[in-house]
Amino acid sequence: MTLGALSRRALVATAATLISINVKSAASEEALPAVVPLGLCGGAYCATYTIDGQGFRAVLDTGSPFMLVDGTCRNDDARRSPWGCYTGDARSSGLGDTDELYGGEDVTVEWRRGAFAFDQLRVDEQLRSTLAVPDAVFGVVRGYVGKGGGGAVFLGLCKQRLPRIRPTLLEQTNVASLRFRFVQRRLELSTSPLIPRAADALRLIDLRRRGAPVYNYACRLSGLVINGERVKLDRCAVAVIDTGTTGISVDDRLLEGEDIR
């Protein structure tokens, strides 16, 4: 299996201004990328979108797969919610409810179908290829248990999954690659690879072979430096590129190891 790639420039510093990811390697018909405006929401980047004409906002998250909307709020909460308040019924997806685990919250999700579309920018006076799915599977959050996180709604950008996992947003599209331009506050979603095969890029590792539920954007580490000290790695270590978090987090077993002072 040919792995995707991640731009090396994205990993020069934690305050990277550009991240490009090929989410699949197969070439597809070239077209101008769809351009989605990014907004700041706390320490994360958000996008706006519609489902059946109703507007929503969510954190763009390369660490998760699903498109979610908040269904725990009441109609009179809609104006106060930063994420939008789902008030429709949509269509049945034929899929049972699930409990999903995120870093800072546990949510109960009802799976429905509706017409999805990103809010997009006009570039060079023209609208790029429109990113819309007329019959998209999406999740309605019906229950929420906070675990110390910010309580945000996430829009996942992992594309591939294990069969037992509910459909991802990107698998319902022909998106082949994505590029975050943080300074310009834009996300580009393309139907063709944005990183050429000959580019100086990092190979992605499919962690589903190790039991991960989705194909995270993970790359192998050649070394690790914490607090100015190089950590001895006695086994393979990987890093997951996750736009749904801020800063860098390290596994407790590694952080508490005797090699880190």
C-alpha positions as CSV (number, residue, x, y, z in Angstrom):
1,M,0.0,0.0,0.0
2,T,1.4,3.4,-0.9
3,L,1.3,5.8,2.0
4,G,0.4,9.5,1.8
5,A,2.7,12.3,2.7
6,L,2.9,15.3,5.0
7,S,4.8,18.4,4.1
8,R,8.1,18.6,6.1
9,R,7.7,22.4,6.4
10,A,4.7,21.8,8.6
11,L,7.0,20.2,11.3
12,V,9.8,22.8,11.4
13,A,8.1,24.4,14.5
14,T,5.0,24.1,16.6
15,A,3.8,27.4,15.2
16,A,3.8,26.1,11.7
17,T,2.0,28.3,9.1
18,L,1.4,25.6,6.5
19,I,0.4,22.0,6.7
20,S,-0.3,19.9,3.5
21,I,-1.5,16.3,3.6
22,N,-2.3,13.8,0.8
23,V,-5.1,11.8,2.2
24,K,-4.8,9.2,-0.6
25,S,-2.1,8.7,-3.2
26,A,-4.1,7.8,-6.2
27,A,-4.2,10.6,-8.8
28,S,-7.6,12.0,-9.7
29,E,-8.9,14.6,-12.1
30,E,-7.3,17.9,-11.4
31,A,-9.5,20.8,-10.4
32,L,-9.1,24.1,-8.5
33,P,-9.2,23.3,-4.7
34,A,-12.3,24.2,-2.7
35,V,-11.3,27.0,-0.3
36,V,-12.8,27.1,3.2
37,P,-12.3,30.2,5.4
38,L,-10.9,29.5,8.9
39,G,-12.0,31.3,12.0
40,L,-10.3,31.3,15.4
41,C,-12.3,29.6,18.2
42,G,-10.2,29.7,21.3
43,G,-6.9,28.0,20.5
44,A,-8.3,26.1,17.5
45,Y,-9.4,26.8,13.9
46,C,-13.1,26.5,13.0
47,A,-15.1,26.3,9.8
48,T,-18.8,26.9,9.1
49,Y,-21.1,24.7,7.1
50,T,-24.7,23.9,6.6
51,I,-26.8,20.7,6.9
52,D,-30.2,20.9,5.2
53,G,-29.7,24.7,5.0
54,Q,-29.1,25.1,8.8
55,G,-25.8,26.7,9.8
56,F,-23.2,25.2,12.1
57,R,-19.6,25.8,13.3
58,A,-17.0,23.3,14.4
59,V,-13.4,22.8,15.2
60,L,-11.5,21.4,12.2
61,D,-9.9,18.3,13.5
62,T,-7.3,16.1,11.7
63,G,-7.4,13.8,14.7
64,S,-11.0,12.5,14.3
65,P,-13.2,11.3,11.4
66,F,-16.8,12.5,11.9
67,M,-19.0,15.5,11.0
68,L,-21.0,16.3,14.2
69,V,-23.6,18.9,15.2
70,D,-24.9,19.8,18.6
71,G,-28.3,18.2,19.4
72,T,-28.2,18.7,23.1
73,C,-29.3,22.3,23.0
74,R,-32.9,23.7,22.9
75,N,-34.4,25.9,20.3
76,D,-34.0,29.0,22.5
77,D,-30.2,28.2,22.9
78,A,-29.5,28.5,19.2
79,R,-28.5,32.2,19.3
80,R,-26.2,31.7,22.3
81,S,-24.4,28.6,21.1
82,P,-21.1,29.2,19.3
83,W,-21.6,25.9,17.4
84,G,-25.2,26.1,16.2
85,C,-28.2,24.2,17.6
86,Y,-29.5,21.3,15.6
87,T,-33.3,21.4,15.5
88,G,-34.2,19.2,12.5
89,D,-35.0,15.6,12.1
90,A,-33.1,14.8,8.9
91,R,-33.3,11.3,7.4
92,S,-32.6,8.0,9.0
93,S,-29.1,6.6,8.2
94,G,-30.0,3.1,9.2
95,L,-27.1,3.1,11.7
96,G,-27.5,2.7,15.5
97,D,-26.4,5.2,18.1
98,T,-22.9,5.1,19.3
99,D,-20.8,6.4,22.2
100,E,-17.7,8.3,20.9
101,L,-14.6,9.1,23.0
102,Y,-12.7,12.4,22.4
103,G,-9.7,13.7,24.4
104,G,-11.8,15.9,26.6
105,E,-15.3,14.5,26.3
106,D,-17.5,11.5,25.8
107,V,-20.5,11.9,23.6
108,T,-23.6,9.9,22.6
109,V,-24.2,10.2,18.9
110,E,-27.3,9.7,16.7
111,W,-26.5,9.0,13.1
112,R,-28.6,10.8,10.4
113,R,-28.5,11.8,6.8
114,G,-28.8,15.3,5.3
115,A,-27.5,17.7,2.6
116,F,-24.0,19.0,3.7
117,A,-22.1,21.9,2.3
118,F,-19.0,23.9,3.5
119,D,-19.2,27.7,3.5
120,Q,-16.5,28.6,0.9
121,L,-14.5,31.6,-0.3
122,R,-14.4,33.1,-3.8
123,V,-10.8,33.2,-5.0
124,D,-9.8,35.3,-8.1
125,E,-13.5,36.3,-8.4
126,Q,-14.6,32.8,-8.9
127,L,-16.0,30.1,-6.6
128,R,-13.7,27.0,-6.6
129,S,-15.0,23.5,-6.9
130,T,-18.0,23.3,-4.5
131,L,-17.6,20.8,-1.7
132,A,-21.0,19.5,-0.9
133,V,-22.6,16.1,-0.2
134,P,-26.4,15.9,-0.9
135,D,-26.9,12.8,1.2
136,A,-24.2,12.9,3.9
137,V,-24.1,10.7,7.0
138,F,-23.5,12.9,10.0
139,G,-23.7,12.7,13.8
140,V,-26.1,14.5,16.1
141,V,-24.7,14.8,19.6
142,R,-27.5,13.7,22.0
143,G,-25.5,13.3,25.2
144,Y,-22.3,14.9,26.6
145,V,-20.0,14.1,29.5
146,G,-17.1,16.5,29.9
147,K,-13.7,15.1,30.8
148,G,-11.8,18.4,31.2
149,G,-11.9,19.5,27.6
150,G,-13.4,22.6,26.2
151,G,-16.7,21.1,25.2
152,A,-16.3,21.9,21.5
153,V,-18.1,20.4,18.5
154,F,-15.6,18.7,16.1
155,L,-15.5,18.3,12.3
156,G,-13.1,15.4,11.6
157,L,-10.8,15.3,8.6
158,C,-9.5,11.7,8.9
159,K,-10.8,10.0,5.8
160,Q,-10.2,6.2,6.0
161,R,-11.5,4.0,8.8
162,L,-12.0,0.4,10.0
163,P,-15.3,-1.2,8.9
164,R,-16.8,-1.0,12.4
165,I,-16.4,2.8,12.5
166,R,-19.2,5.0,11.3
167,P,-18.7,6.8,7.9
168,T,-16.3,9.7,7.9
169,L,-17.0,13.0,6.2
170,L,-14.2,12.9,3.7
171,E,-14.9,9.4,2.5
172,Q,-18.2,10.7,1.3
173,T,-16.3,13.2,-1.0
174,N,-13.6,12.9,-3.7
175,V,-11.1,14.9,-1.7
176,A,-7.6,13.5,-2.2
177,S,-5.6,16.1,-0.2
178,L,-5.9,19.1,2.1
179,R,-3.8,22.1,3.0
180,F,-4.1,24.4,6.0
181,R,-2.8,27.9,5.4
182,F,-3.0,29.3,8.9
183,V,-1.7,32.8,8.3
184,Q,-4.2,33.3,5.4
185,R,-6.9,31.6,7.5
186,R,-7.8,29.1,4.7
187,L,-8.3,25.4,4.3
188,E,-7.9,24.0,0.7
189,L,-9.5,20.7,-0.2
190,S,-8.4,19.3,-3.5
191,T,-9.4,16.3,-5.6
192,S,-5.8,15.8,-6.7
193,P,-2.6,15.5,-4.6
194,L,-1.1,18.8,-3.4
195,I,2.3,17.2,-2.5
196,P,4.1,15.8,-5.6
197,R,5.8,12.4,-5.3
198,A,9.3,14.0,-5.6
199,A,8.6,16.6,-2.8
200,D,10.5,16.7,0.4
201,A,7.7,15.2,2.5
202,L,7.2,12.8,5.4
203,R,5.6,9.5,4.8
204,L,2.4,8.7,6.7
205,I,1.9,5.5,8.7
206,D,-1.4,3.7,8.7
207,L,-1.9,3.0,12.4
208,R,-5.0,0.9,11.7
209,R,-2.6,-2.0,11.4
210,R,-1.9,-1.5,15.1
211,G,-5.5,-1.2,16.1
212,A,-6.3,2.5,15.5
213,P,-9.9,2.9,14.4
214,V,-9.0,5.4,11.7
215,Y,-6.1,6.3,9.4
216,N,-4.6,9.1,11.5
217,Y,-2.1,11.5,9.9
218,A,0.9,9.9,11.8
219,C,4.6,9.9,10.9
220,R,7.5,8.0,12.4
221,L,9.8,9.9,14.7
222,S,13.6,9.7,14.1
223,G,14.2,11.4,17.5
224,L,12.6,13.3,20.3
225,V,13.9,16.3,22.3
226,I,12.0,17.4,25.5
227,N,13.2,20.2,27.8
228,G,16.4,20.4,25.7
229,E,17.3,16.8,26.3
230,R,17.3,14.1,23.7
231,V,15.1,11.2,24.7
232,K,16.3,7.6,24.2
233,L,13.7,5.7,22.2
234,D,14.0,2.0,22.6
235,R,11.2,1.3,20.2
236,C,9.4,2.9,17.3
237,A,7.6,6.1,18.2
238,V,5.1,8.1,16.0
239,A,3.6,11.6,16.1
240,V,0.0,12.3,15.1
241,I,-0.7,15.7,13.5
242,D,-3.9,16.8,15.2
243,T,-5.4,20.3,14.5
244,G,-8.0,19.7,17.2
245,T,-5.4,20.2,20.0
246,T,-2.9,23.0,20.9
247,G,0.8,22.5,21.6
248,I,2.5,19.1,21.9
249,S,1.3,16.3,24.1
250,V,3.4,13.2,25.1
251,D,2.3,9.8,26.3
252,D,2.5,9.5,30.1
253,R,4.6,6.4,29.9
254,L,7.2,8.3,27.8
255,L,7.0,11.5,29.9
256,E,7.5,9.6,33.2
257,G,10.3,7.6,31.9
258,E,13.7,7.8,33.5
259,D,15.3,9.3,30.4
260,I,13.3,12.5,30.8
261,R,14.5,14.8,33.7
